[in-house]
Amino acid sequence: MATGMGLALFGAALAAGFAAIGTSIGNGLVISKVMESMARQPELSGQLRTTMFIGVGLIEAVPIIAVVVSFLIIAK
C-alpha cells in the first residue's frame, strides 16, 4: 500500500509541475504577442491590455485546477 501512496504523490507532483510549466510558457507567449501588437498599433493598447488580462486570467486557471486535481489524487 505504501507504493500506491508514493505513486499518487508522484502523479500529483507531475500534474502540478507540468501545469506550472505549461502556464508559464502560455503566459510568456501571450504577453510577448501583446507587446508586439502594442508596438505595431499603439492606438489599440488599451483594448489589447484588457484582452491580455482576460487571457492571462484564463491561462492561470489551469494550474489552480491542476493543484485541486493533485489534492484529489493525494486524498484518494
Phi and psi restraints in degrees (range 20) as a CNS / XPLOR table:
assign (resid 1 and name C) (resid 2 and name N)
       (resid 2 and name CA) (resid 2 and name C) 1.0 -66.2 20.0 2
assign (resid 2 and name N) (resid 2 and name CA)
       (resid 2 and name C) (resid 3 and name N) 1.0 -32.5 20.0 2
assign (resid 2 and name C) (resid 3 and name N)
       (resid 3 and name CA) (resid 3 and name C) 1.0 -66.1 20.0 2
assign (resid 3 and name N) (resid 3 and name CA)
       (resid 3 and name C) (resid 4 and name N) 1.0 -39.1 20.0 2
assign (resid 3 and name C) (resid 4 and name N)
       (resid 4 and name CA) (resid 4 and name C) 1.0 -62.2 20.0 2
assign (resid 4 and name N) (resid 4 and name CA)
       (resid 4 and name C) (resid 5 and name N) 1.0 -39.3 20.0 2
assign (resid 4 and name C) (resid 5 and name N)
       (resid 5 and name CA) (resid 5 and name C) 1.0 -69.0 20.0 2
assign (resid 5 and name N) (resid 5 and name CA)
       (resid 5 and name C) (resid 6 and name N) 1.0 -37.6 20.0 2
assign (resid 5 and name C) (resid 6 and name N)
       (resid 6 and name CA) (resid 6 and name C) 1.0 -63.0 20.0 2
assign (resid 6 and name N) (resid 6 and name CA)
       (resid 6 and name C) (resid 7 and name N) 1.0 -41.3 20.0 2
assign (resid 6 and name C) (resid 7 and name N)
       (resid 7 and name CA) (resid 7 and name C) 1.0 -67.7 20.0 2
assign (resid 7 and name N) (resid 7 and name CA)
       (resid 7 and name C) (resid 8 and name N) 1.0 -35.1 20.0 2
assign (resid 7 and name C) (resid 8 and name N)
       (resid 8 and name CA) (resid 8 and name C) 1.0 -64.6 20.0 2
assign (resid 8 and name N) (resid 8 and name CA)
       (resid 8 and name C) (resid 9 and name N) 1.0 -42.5 20.0 2
assign (resid 8 and name C) (resid 9 and name N)
       (resid 9 and name CA) (resid 9 and name C) 1.0 -64.5 20.0 2
assign (resid 9 and name N) (resid 9 and name CA)
       (resid 9 and name C) (resid 10 and name N) 1.0 -39.7 20.0 2
assign (resid 9 and name C) (resid 10 and name N)
       (resid 10 and name CA) (resid 10 and name C) 1.0 -64.5 20.0 2
assign (resid 10 and name N) (resid 10 and name CA)
       (resid 10 and name C) (resid 11 and name N) 1.0 -42.8 20.0 2
assign (resid 10 and name C) (resid 11 and name N)
       (resid 11 and name CA) (resid 11 and name C) 1.0 -65.1 20.0 2
assign (resid 11 and name N) (resid 11 and name CA)
       (resid 11 and name C) (resid 12 and name N) 1.0 -39.4 20.0 2
assign (resid 11 and name C) (resid 12 and name N)
       (resid 12 and name CA) (resid 12 and name C) 1.0 -65.0 20.0 2
assign (resid 12 and name N) (resid 12 and name CA)
       (resid 12 and name C) (resid 13 and name N) 1.0 -41.2 20.0 2
assign (resid 12 and name C) (resid 13 and name N)
       (resid 13 and name CA) (resid 13 and name C) 1.0 -66.3 20.0 2
assign (resid 13 and name N) (resid 13 and name CA)
       (resid 13 and name C) (resid 14 and name N) 1.0 -39.8 20.0 2
assign (resid 13 and name C) (resid 14 and name N)
       (resid 14 and name CA) (resid 14 and name C) 1.0 -63.3 20.0 2
assign (resid 14 and name N) (resid 14 and name CA)
       (resid 14 and name C) (resid 15 and name N) 1.0 -43.8 20.0 2
assign (resid 14 and name C) (resid 15 and name N)
       (resid 15 and name CA) (resid 15 and name C) 1.0 -60.5 20.0 2
assign (resid 15 and name N) (resid 15 and name CA)
       (resid 15 and name C) (resid 16 and name N) 1.0 -47.6 20.0 2
assign (resid 15 and name C) (resid 16 and name N)
       (resid 16 and name CA) (resid 16 and name C) 1.0 -68.7 20.0 2
assign (resid 16 and name N) (resid 16 and name CA)
       (resid 16 and name C) (resid 17 and name N) 1.0 -39.0 20.0 2
assign (resid 16 and name C) (resid 17 and name N)
       (resid 17 and name CA) (resid 17 and name C) 1.0 -66.8 20.0 2
assign (resid 17 and name N) (resid 17 and name CA)
       (resid 17 and name C) (resid 18 and name N) 1.0 -47.8 20.0 2
assign (resid 17 and name C) (resid 18 and name N)
       (resid 18 and name CA) (resid 18 and name C) 1.0 -66.8 20.0 2
assign (resid 18 and name N) (resid 18 and name CA)
       (resid 18 and name C) (resid 19 and name N) 1.0 -33.8 20.0 2
assign (resid 18 and name C) (resid 19 and name N)
       (resid 19 and name CA) (resid 19 and name C) 1.0 -65.3 20.0 2
assign (resid 19 and name N) (resid 19 and name CA)
       (resid 19 and name C) (resid 20 and name N) 1.0 -39.9 20.0 2
assign (resid 19 and name C) (resid 20 and name N)
       (resid 20 and name CA) (resid 20 and name C) 1.0 -66.2 20.0 2
assign (resid 20 and name N) (resid 20 and name CA)
       (resid 20 and name C) (resid 21 and name N) 1.0 -41.4 20.0 2
assign (resid 20 and name C) (resid 21 and name N)
       (resid 21 and name CA) (resid 21 and name C) 1.0 -64.5 20.0 2
assign (resid 21 and name N) (resid 21 and name CA)
       (resid 21 and name C) (resid 22 and name N) 1.0 -46.9 20.0 2
assign (resid 21 and name C) (resid 22 and name N)
       (resid 22 and name CA) (resid 22 and name C) 1.0 -62.6 20.0 2
assign (resid 22 and name N) (resid 22 and name CA)
       (resid 22 and name C) (resid 23 and name N) 1.0 -38.8 20.0 2
assign (resid 22 and name C) (resid 23 and name N)
       (resid 23 and name CA) (resid 23 and name C) 1.0 -66.6 20.0 2
assign (resid 23 and name N) (resid 23 and name CA)
       (resid 23 and name C) (resid 24 and name N) 1.0 -41.8 20.0 2
assign (resid 23 and name C) (resid 24 and name N)
       (resid 24 and name CA) (resid 24 and name C) 1.0 -65.9 20.0 2
assign (resid 24 and name N) (resid 24 and name CA)
       (resid 24 and name C) (resid 25 and name N) 1.0 -38.7 20.0 2
assign (resid 24 and name C) (resid 25 and name N)
       (resid 25 and name CA) (resid 25 and name C) 1.0 -65.4 20.0 2
assign (resid 25 and name N) (resid 25 and name CA)
       (resid 25 and name C) (resid 26 and name N) 1.0 -45.6 20.0 2
assign (resid 25 and name C) (resid 26 and name N)
       (resid 26 and name CA) (resid 26 and name C) 1.0 -61.6 20.0 2
assign (resid 26 and name N) (resid 26 and name CA)
       (resid 26 and name C) (resid 27 and name N) 1.0 -44.3 20.0 2
assign (resid 26 and name C) (resid 27 and name N)
       (resid 27 and name CA) (resid 27 and name C) 1.0 -63.4 20.0 2
assign (resid 27 and name N) (resid 27 and name CA)
       (resid 27 and name C) (resid 28 and name N) 1.0 -41.5 20.0 2
assign (resid 27 and name C) (resid 28 and name N)
       (resid 28 and name CA) (resid 28 and name C) 1.0 -61.8 20.0 2
assign (resid 28 and name N) (resid 28 and name CA)
       (resid 28 and name C) (resid 29 and name N) 1.0 -42.7 20.0 2
assign (resid 28 and name C) (resid 29 and name N)
       (resid 29 and name CA) (resid 29 and name C) 1.0 -65.8 20.0 2
assign (resid 29 and name N) (resid 29 and name CA)
       (resid 29 and name C) (resid 30 and name N) 1.0 -44.8 20.0 2
assign (resid 29 and name C) (resid 30 and name N)
       (resid 30 and name CA) (resid 30 and name C) 1.0 -62.4 20.0 2
assign (resid 30 and name N) (resid 30 and name CA)
       (resid 30 and name C) (resid 31 and name N) 1.0 -48.0 20.0 2
assign (resid 30 and name C) (resid 31 and name N)
       (resid 31 and name CA) (resid 31 and name C) 1.0 -67.2 20.0 2
assign (resid 31 and name N) (resid 31 and name CA)
       (resid 31 and name C) (resid 32 and name N) 1.0 -39.2 20.0 2
assign (resid 31 and name C) (resid 32 and name N)
       (resid 32 and name CA) (resid 32 and name C) 1.0 -65.8 20.0 2
assign (resid 32 and name N) (resid 32 and name CA)
       (resid 32 and name C) (resid 33 and name N) 1.0 -39.2 20.0 2
assign (resid 32 and name C) (resid 33 and name N)
       (resid 33 and name CA) (resid 33 and name C) 1.0 -69.4 20.0 2
assign (resid 33 and name N) (resid 33 and name CA)
       (resid 33 and name C) (resid 34 and name N) 1.0 -36.0 20.0 2
assign (resid 33 and name C) (resid 34 and name N)
       (resid 34 and name CA) (resid 34 and name C) 1.0 -66.9 20.0 2
assign (resid 34 and name N) (resid 34 and name CA)
       (resid 34 and name C) (resid 35 and name N) 1.0 -41.1 20.0 2
assign (resid 34 and name C) (resid 35 and name N)
       (resid 35 and name CA) (resid 35 and name C) 1.0 -63.2 20.0 2
assign (resid 35 and name N) (resid 35 and name CA)
       (resid 35 and name C) (resid 36 and name N) 1.0 -40.2 20.0 2
assign (resid 35 and name C) (resid 36 and name N)
       (resid 36 and name CA) (resid 36 and name C) 1.0 -63.4 20.0 2
assign (resid 36 and name N) (resid 36 and name CA)
       (resid 36 and name C) (resid 37 and name N) 1.0 -41.7 20.0 2
assign (resid 36 and name C) (resid 37 and name N)
       (resid 37 and name CA) (resid 37 and name C) 1.0 -66.5 20.0 2
assign (resid 37 and name N) (resid 37 and name CA)
       (resid 37 and name C) (resid 38 and name N) 1.0 -38.7 20.0 2
assign (resid 37 and name C) (resid 38 and name N)
       (resid 38 and name CA) (resid 38 and name C) 1.0 -66.0 20.0 2
assign (resid 38 and name N) (resid 38 and name CA)
       (resid 38 and name C) (resid 39 and name N) 1.0 -34.7 20.0 2
assign (resid 38 and name C) (resid 39 and name N)
       (resid 39 and name CA) (resid 39 and name C) 1.0 -69.3 20.0 2
assign (resid 39 and name N) (resid 39 and name CA)
       (resid 39 and name C) (resid 40 and name N) 1.0 -34.0 20.0 2
assign (resid 39 and name C) (resid 40 and name N)
       (resid 40 and name CA) (resid 40 and name C) 1.0 -78.8 20.0 2
assign (resid 40 and name N) (resid 40 and name CA)
       (resid 40 and name C) (resid 41 and name N) 1.0 -37.7 20.0 2
assign (resid 40 and name C) (resid 41 and name N)
       (resid 41 and name CA) (resid 41 and name C) 1.0 -134.5 20.0 2
assign (resid 41 and name N) (resid 41 and name CA)
       (resid 41 and name C) (resid 42 and name N) 1.0 81.7 20.0 2
assign (resid 41 and name C) (resid 42 and name N)
       (resid 42 and name CA) (resid 42 and name C) 1.0 -62.4 20.0 2
assign (resid 42 and name N) (resid 42 and name CA)
       (resid 42 and name C) (resid 43 and name N) 1.0 -23.8 20.0 2
assign (resid 42 and name C) (resid 43 and name N)
       (resid 43 and name CA) (resid 43 and name C) 1.0 -69.8 20.0 2
assign (resid 43 and name N) (resid 43 and name CA)
       (resid 43 and name C) (resid 44 and name N) 1.0 -17.1 20.0 2
assign (resid 43 and name C) (resid 44 and name N)
       (resid 44 and name CA) (resid 44 and name C) 1.0 -100.8 20.0 2
assign (resid 44 and name N) (resid 44 and name CA)
       (resid 44 and name C) (resid 45 and name N) 1.0 12.7 20.0 2
assign (resid 44 and name C) (resid 45 and name N)
       (resid 45 and name CA) (resid 45 and name C) 1.0 -62.5 20.0 2
assign (resid 45 and name N) (resid 45 and name CA)
       (resid 45 and name C) (resid 46 and name N) 1.0 -36.7 20.0 2
assign (resid 45 and name C) (resid 46 and name N)
       (resid 46 and name CA) (resid 46 and name C) 1.0 -64.6 20.0 2
assign (resid 46 and name N) (resid 46 and name CA)
       (resid 46 and name C) (resid 47 and name N) 1.0 -45.4 20.0 2
assign (resid 46 and name C) (resid 47 and name N)
       (resid 47 and name CA) (resid 47 and name C) 1.0 -67.3 20.0 2
assign (resid 47 and name N) (resid 47 and name CA)
       (resid 47 and name C) (resid 48 and name N) 1.0 -40.0 20.0 2
assign (resid 47 and name C) (resid 48 and name N)
       (resid 48 and name CA) (resid 48 and name C) 1.0 -65.1 20.0 2
assign (resid 48 and name N) (resid 48 and name CA)
       (resid 48 and name C) (resid 49 and name N) 1.0 -39.1 20.0 2
assign (resid 48 and name C) (resid 49 and name N)
       (resid 49 and name CA) (resid 49 and name C) 1.0 -64.9 20.0 2
assign (resid 49 and name N) (resid 49 and name CA)
       (resid 49 and name C) (resid 50 and name N) 1.0 -42.3 20.0 2
assign (resid 49 and name C) (resid 50 and name N)
       (resid 50 and name CA) (resid 50 and name C) 1.0 -62.2 20.0 2
assign (resid 50 and name N) (resid 50 and name CA)
       (resid 50 and name C) (resid 51 and name N) 1.0 -45.8 20.0 2
assign (resid 50 and name C) (resid 51 and name N)
       (resid 51 and name CA) (resid 51 and name C) 1.0 -63.7 20.0 2
assign (resid 51 and name N) (resid 51 and name CA)
       (resid 51 and name C) (resid 52 and name N) 1.0 -37.5 20.0 2
assign (resid 51 and name C) (resid 52 and name N)
       (resid 52 and name CA) (resid 52 and name C) 1.0 -62.4 20.0 2
assign (resid 52 and name N) (resid 52 and name CA)
       (resid 52 and name C) (resid 53 and name N) 1.0 -44.1 20.0 2
assign (resid 52 and name C) (resid 53 and name N)
       (resid 53 and name CA) (resid 53 and name C) 1.0 -64.3 20.0 2
assign (resid 53 and name N) (resid 53 and name CA)
       (resid 53 and name C) (resid 54 and name N) 1.0 -37.1 20.0 2
assign (resid 53 and name C) (resid 54 and name N)
       (resid 54 and name CA) (resid 54 and name C) 1.0 -65.1 20.0 2
assign (resid 54 and name N) (resid 54 and name CA)
       (resid 54 and name C) (resid 55 and name N) 1.0 -45.1 20.0 2
assign (resid 54 and name C) (resid 55 and name N)
       (resid 55 and name CA) (resid 55 and name C) 1.0 -63.6 20.0 2
assign (resid 55 and name N) (resid 55 and name CA)
       (resid 55 and name C) (resid 56 and name N) 1.0 -43.3 20.0 2
assign (resid 55 and name C) (resid 56 and name N)
       (resid 56 and name CA) (resid 56 and name C) 1.0 -65.4 20.0 2
assign (resid 56 and name N) (resid 56 and name CA)
       (resid 56 and name C) (resid 57 and name N) 1.0 -37.4 20.0 2
assign (resid 56 and name C) (resid 57 and name N)
       (resid 57 and name CA) (resid 57 and name C) 1.0 -63.3 20.0 2
assign (resid 57 and name N) (resid 57 and name CA)
       (resid 57 and name C) (resid 58 and name N) 1.0 -39.8 20.0 2
assign (resid 57 and name C) (resid 58 and name N)
       (resid 58 and name CA) (resid 58 and name C) 1.0 -68.5 20.0 2
assign (resid 58 and name N) (resid 58 and name CA)
       (resid 58 and name C) (resid 59 and name N) 1.0 -38.1 20.0 2
assign (resid 58 and name C) (resid 59 and name N)
       (resid 59 and name CA) (resid 59 and name C) 1.0 -65.5 20.0 2
assign (resid 59 and name N) (resid 59 and name CA)
       (resid 59 and name C) (resid 60 and name N) 1.0 -38.1 20.0 2
assign (resid 59 and name C) (resid 60 and name N)
       (resid 60 and name CA) (resid 60 and name C) 1.0 -68.7 20.0 2
assign (resid 60 and name N) (resid 60 and name CA)
       (resid 60 and name C) (resid 61 and name N) 1.0 -16.0 20.0 2
assign (resid 60 and name C) (resid 61 and name N)
       (resid 61 and name CA) (resid 61 and name C) 1.0 -69.5 20.0 2
assign (resid 61 and name N) (resid 61 and name CA)
       (resid 61 and name C) (resid 62 and name N) 1.0 -25.9 20.0 2
assign (resid 61 and name C) (resid 62 and name N)
       (resid 62 and name CA) (resid 62 and name C) 1.0 -61.9 20.0 2
assign (resid 62 and name N) (resid 62 and name CA)
       (resid 62 and name C) (resid 63 and name N) 1.0 -51.0 20.0 2
assign (resid 62 and name C) (resid 63 and name N)
       (resid 63 and name CA) (resid 63 and name C) 1.0 -67.9 20.0 2
assign (resid 63 and name N) (resid 63 and name CA)
       (resid 63 and name C) (resid 64 and name N) 1.0 -27.7 20.0 2
assign (resid 63 and name C) (resid 64 and name N)
       (resid 64 and name CA) (resid 64 and name C) 1.0 -64.7 20.0 2
assign (resid 64 and name N) (resid 64 and name CA)
       (resid 64 and name C) (resid 65 and name N) 1.0 -44.3 20.0 2
assign (resid 64 and name C) (resid 65 and name N)
       (resid 65 and name CA) (resid 65 and name C) 1.0 -64.4 20.0 2
assign (resid 65 and name N) (resid 65 and name CA)
       (resid 65 and name C) (resid 66 and name N) 1.0 -38.8 20.0 2
assign (resid 65 and name C) (resid 66 and name N)
       (resid 66 and name CA) (resid 66 and name C) 1.0 -64.1 20.0 2
assign (resid 66 and name N) (resid 66 and name CA)
       (resid 66 and name C) (resid 67 and name N) 1.0 -38.1 20.0 2
assign (resid 66 and name C) (resid 67 and name N)
       (resid 67 and name CA) (resid 67 and name C) 1.0 -67.3 20.0 2
assign (resid 67 and name N) (resid 67 and name CA)
       (resid 67 and name C) (resid 68 and name N) 1.0 -38.9 20.0 2
assign (resid 67 and name C) (resid 68 and name N)
       (resid 68 and name CA) (resid 68 and name C) 1.0 -63.1 20.0 2
assign (resid 68 and name N) (resid 68 and name CA)
       (resid 68 and name C) (resid 69 and name N) 1.0 -44.0 20.0 2
assign (resid 68 and name C) (resid 69 and name N)
       (resid 69 and name CA) (resid 69 and name C) 1.0 -63.0 20.0 2
assign (resid 69 and name N) (resid 69 and name CA)
       (resid 69 and name C) (resid 70 and name N) 1.0 -38.9 20.0 2
assign (resid 69 and name C) (resid 70 and name N)
       (resid 70 and name CA) (resid 70 and name C) 1.0 -61.5 20.0 2
assign (resid 70 and name N) (resid 70 and name CA)
       (resid 70 and name C) (resid 71 and name N) 1.0 -42.2 20.0 2
assign (resid 70 and name C) (resid 71 and name N)
       (resid 71 and name CA) (resid 71 and name C) 1.0 -64.3 20.0 2
assign (resid 71 and name N) (resid 71 and name CA)
       (resid 71 and name C) (resid 72 and name N) 1.0 -38.6 20.0 2
assign (resid 71 and name C) (resid 72 and name N)
       (resid 72 and name CA) (resid 72 and name C) 1.0 -65.2 20.0 2
assign (resid 72 and name N) (resid 72 and name CA)
       (resid 72 and name C) (resid 73 and name N) 1.0 -37.6 20.0 2
assign (resid 72 and name C) (resid 73 and name N)
       (resid 73 and name CA) (resid 73 and name C) 1.0 -64.9 20.0 2
assign (resid 73 and name N) (resid 73 and name CA)
       (resid 73 and name C) (resid 74 and name N) 1.0 -44.1 20.0 2
assign (resid 73 and name C) (resid 74 and name N)
       (resid 74 and name CA) (resid 74 and name C) 1.0 -65.8 20.0 2
assign (resid 74 and name N) (resid 74 and name CA)
       (resid 74 and name C) (resid 75 and name N) 1.0 -39.3 20.0 2
assign (resid 74 and name C) (resid 75 and name N)
       (resid 75 and name CA) (resid 75 and name C) 1.0 -74.2 20.0 2
assign (resid 75 and name N) (resid 75 and name CA)
       (resid 75 and name C) (resid 76 and name N) 1.0 -16.0 20.0 2
